[in-house]
Structures are given as C-alpha cells and as structure tokens.
Amino acid sequence: MKRIFDILASSSALLILAPLLILIALIVKLESPGPVFYSSYRAGMGYERFKLIKFRTMSANADSKLKDLAHLNQYESVQTTSDGCEHCSHLPVAACTLIVMPDGSYSCERWESAKAKSKAAFFKFKDDPRITPFGKFLRNTSLDELPQLINVLRGDMSLVGNRPLPLYEAEKLTADVSAQRFLGPAGITGLWQVTKRGRGGAMSEEERIQLDNHYAQNYSFLGDIQLVLRTIPALFQKENV
C-alpha cells in the first residue's frame, strides 16, 4: 500500500508541479554558475546507497568547504541555562556540574567532556555562508526538496520516512541505538522534520535520533498520511529542515 501510494502521489505531483519546477530551475541557473540540480549519495533504509536529487541551493563546490565551517556546527553545541543541563535532566540536580564557557554561557561539564571525545554525527550551520539568496528561500519553503519526487518514483525513497543521510553522517551512526533509524524507509518528510518545525527548530542531536528510531519502529500507512497532512502547515514555519 505504501509503495502504491508513493507511485501515484509522486507521479501526479510531478505533472501538476511541472511549471513550478521549470521556473525554479531557470532562477537557479540565472542566479549563480553551476548545475540546476545537486545530487549526492545518501544512505537510506538498511544503509542502502542512492543518489538523492535536490535543487542546488549552495555555491559551487560547497561540500569542499565543510571542514572549514566545522566550528559553526550547531550540533556540536548544547543549549543550557544556569538552572540545569538538558542532558542531565533525568539525574539529581547535584549530579550536573555547570561550567562557564568562554562566551559567558553555561554548559554541563559531563557533556563537554563527552563532546570533546567524539564529533557530532549531524551537520547544520546557522546562516550558512555557502547558501545562495534564492537557495535560502528554497530551503525555508522546502521547495528545494521537490526533485526528490523523482527519487520516490524510482523507488529510492518514500514520501514519508527518515531523512536519508549523507554517507559521512550515516557512517557515524553504527551503534545499536543509532542504527535503528535505518530499519525504516527514507523519506522526503517525516516525524523529525514536522516535529522540529512545530517547535521552532529547537532540537538536539539526541532528540533527532530518538524521533528517527520511533518512526522506524512504528511507521504505518495511516501514520504516514497523518504526517503528510501535518507537513502542509509545517511548511509555513521559518526554520528550514
């Protein structure tokens, strides 16, 4: 049932949205040099690799700049307050030792120590300098995701599922708990994306993994329909996913 729905929905959407797709392609081409589409290998269900297609939203050779921007990765930081640490909320207050960071913010000593020993699996930057002006608009409206309907039609992924990860992110999620997300299908939209937009973009790496695992263990056709319906109002949130 899920696959039949994917074929019917993706083929219909491609036909209906054809004029919009052509218009976006023209603007992308005129705004900056480079190809209209961006494709890269992603890890889907069962770590299966496929080439994901999106409208290009970054300047050319953006991936080569990733290491230079690693210090801006939002998933390398933690949101804390002087009242306690979110990563130690399940422990007694006394168990969480807060330290003052160079910028004056508070962080958990236990969390900072663990973070220093391992790099974050996900990459996300605020005000990413690699993104073009029109690319920012495409991301904020999720229009850059429309070419993924081709991936859905080909069977690479589903309309609803966990976000297919770049290989450099997927290879860091091999522990039993983290790898559970790959038991479910990859998708254009899903539980994590809808939940994040509804909360204004506030989400830690751990929360994201938990939501991915929850979907992989509990996904169903009716549940997917509900997520599709929730995606529509979520598109009007400013935070890009």
Stockholm file with secondary structure:
# STOCKHOLM 1.0

chainA/1-241         MKRIFDILASSSALLILAPLLILIALIVKLESPGPVFYSSYRAGMGYERFKLIKFRTMSANADSKLKDLAHLNQYESVQTTSDGCEHCSHLPVAACTLIVMPDGSYSCERWESAKAKSKAAFFKFKDDPRITPFGKFLRNTSLDELPQLINVLRGDMSLVGNRPLPLYEAEKLTADVSAQRFLGPAGITGLWQVTKRGRGGAMSEEERIQLDNHYAQNYSFLGDIQLVLRTIPALFQKENV
#=GR chainA/1-241 SS CHHHHHHHHHHHHHHHTHHHHHHHHHHHHHHSSSCSEEEEEEECGGGCEEEEEEECCBCTTGGGGTGGGGGGBGGGSCCEETTEEGGGTTSCGGGCCEEECTTSCEEEHHHHHHHHHSCCSCCCBTTCTTBCHHHHHHHHHTGGGTTHHHHHHHTSSEEESBCCEEHHHHTTCCSHHHHGGGGSCBEEECHHHHHHHHTTTCCCHHHHHHHHHHHHHHCCHHHHHHHHHHHHHHTTSSCCC
#=GC SS_cons         CHHHHHHHHHHHHHHHTHHHHHHHHHHHHHHSSSCSEEEEEEECGGGCEEEEEEECCBCTTGGGGTGGGGGGBGGGSCCEETTEEGGGTTSCGGGCCEEECTTSCEEEHHHHHHHHHSCCSCCCBTTCTTBCHHHHHHHHHTGGGTTHHHHHHHTSSEEESBCCEEHHHHTTCCSHHHHGGGGSCBEEECHHHHHHHHTTTCCCHHHHHHHHHHHHHHCCHHHHHHHHHHHHHHTTSSCCC
//
